[in-house]
Amino acid sequence: MQNSKYLTPSELERYDRQMMIKGWGVEGQKKLKQSKIVVMGVGGLGSPVSIYLAVGGVGHLVLIDKDKPDLSNMNRQILHWEKDIGRDKAISAKEKLVQMNSDIKIEGLPLEITEDNIFDLVKGSAVIIDAMDNFRIRYLINDACVYYKIPFVHAGIYGLEGQLTTIVPGKGPCLRCIFPTPPLEQKKFPVLGATPAILATLQAMEAFKLVLGIGNPLIGRLLIFDGETMSFDIMQIQRRDDCEACSNI
């Protein structure tokens, strides 16, 4: 990766169309080039969000996933192909992304997210992407991000439905404010590949807005997507004074 203070001629060409967006420009693209974003989970949500973050020019992209793809993942985890079955998802995803954008730094970490490593994994990041499928890990991400005051973008899906919110510690509710107890979870649940694709694309958009400081991120708002009716609804959500994670900030 080249000096992050400057954009190379190839980068100026590569990102030309997005730099035309109001509030973006060359300076905004430099911000992206200097930013580190961590994607927690490279499955149905993490695959498409990683693609758009990579091609959008995030300078340092970290992909974390302990699992290996199987055939039942192929309908939605688009960074993993049939030849990747049994390989580490983090490595499989990295291999595809470096072919999409050779101007950025990409790390693939095939490791489990635990209480012992979560703080090291998020430290120094501009934004964290919650692309997990269980609340035990999501709470770990939430608590570490609250501690370091790092924004993160949460999404969850089920069948043809999904939810999305952006957590900015101190400016709005955290994940524990919204879900003080973990929702009932299934080890195996229905999902159409288009559902996480829709939510992941919105996650990427929120991440770009956070880094560039443009637009109005979903802070204090929970977006609900219903694919059966093709509807988007937004719920206002508030911080809880008794929240065990963020009440003291």
C-alpha positions, 0 to 999 in steps of 0.5 A: 500500500502506498503512502496513505497521505496521498492518492496515486493516479490509479487510486484517483481513477479507481475512486473517481465516481464516488469522490464526486459525491458531495462531502466526499472528494479527494480528502474523504478518500484519503480518510478512507485510505488511512482508516482501519475497519474490522469485519467480525465474521465473513459469512452471509453479512461479512462477505458482501460488506467486505467486498464493498469496503474493499472496492471503496478503498478502506486502507486497512481491512481486517477479516476475522472468522474462525469457521470454514465454509461448507456447501450449505453456506454457498447460497449466501456467503459469496466470497466462498466458492465450492473450491473453498469448502473446508478452508478457513473463511478468513483466508478464502475471503482475503484471496478474493478481495486482494484481486478486487483491490490491490491498493489496500492492506487486507488481513485474514485472521482465522481465529475465534473471538473471545473475552481474551482477545476482543479488546486487542482485535478492536483497538485502533479501528475506525469502525467495527462491522458486526457480521456475527450470527450470535449475541454472545460474540455481539455483546463482546464486540459491543462492550469492547467498542464502548470501552474504546468509544469505537463506532460499530455497525450491527446487522442481523437477519432471519429468513426474509427479514433483517435489522440494522443499527449504528452504535456510536458510544456516548452518542446513542444507545449501545447494543445492550440498551436495545437487547438487554437480554439475548434474543432466543437463537437457533443454531440453524435458521432460514435465510435467503442469500439476498437478505444478508446482501441487502443488510450488508450493503447498508452496513457498508454505507453506514461505515463509509458515512462514519469514516467520512463524517457525512450523512445521518447514520442510524444512531439511536434508530433501528432499521427493520427490513421485511422482504416479504412486503419489501418494506423498511421501517425505522424505530427510535431507540433510547439509551438505558440509564441502567445499561451495564455497558454504556451508562457510565459514558 
